[in-house]
Amino acid sequence: MNKYRDLYLKDINKDLIGKTITVSGWVNRSRDHGNLLFIDLRDSTSLLQCV
């Protein structure tokens, strides 16, 4: 695709477990639960929650 992303968020699935991918988008929401930080990353196609 380009140097900022390998896939759109809608294309991420279980087949990619264990692989390294590059995604890009904007932070839609972040939540800090002490030792755990949740980031909702959004692009034009979907939403991805990062922990």
C-alpha positions in Angstrom: 0.0 0.0 0.0 2.3 2.7 1.3 5.0 3.3 3.9 2.4 4.1 6.6 0.2 1.0 6.3 0.2 -2.6 5.1 -3.5 -3.1 5.5 -6.7 -1.2 6.1 -8.2 -1.9 9.5 -11.2 -3.8 7.9 -8.7 -6.3 6.4 -7.3 -7.4 9.8 -8.3 -10.9 10.8 -7.2 -14.1 12.7 -4.9 -15.2 9.8 -2.5 -12.4 10.8 -1.9 -13.6 14.4 1.8 -13.7 15.0 2.7 -11.4 12.1 3.9 -7.9 12.3 1.8 -5.4 10.4 1.8 -1.6 10.1 -1.5 0.3 10.4 -2.3 4.0 10.4 -5.2 6.2 11.4 -6.2 8.5 14.2 -6.9 7.9 17.9 -10.6 7.9 18.2 -10.6 7.3 22.0 -8.1 6.3 24.7 -8.7 4.9 28.1 -6.1 4.5 30.9 -6.9 1.8 33.5 -3.8 2.1 35.6 -1.5 -0.6 34.3 -3.5 -1.0 31.1 -4.0 1.5 28.2 -6.7 1.0 25.6 -6.4 3.0 22.3 -9.2 2.9 19.7 -7.5 3.5 16.3 -9.7 4.5 13.5 -9.2 4.8 9.7 -11.7 5.4 6.9 -12.8 1.8 7.0 -13.0 0.5 10.5 -11.9 0.6 14.2 -9.1 -1.3 16.0 -8.7 -1.5 19.7 -5.0 -1.7 20.8 -4.1 -2.8 24.3 
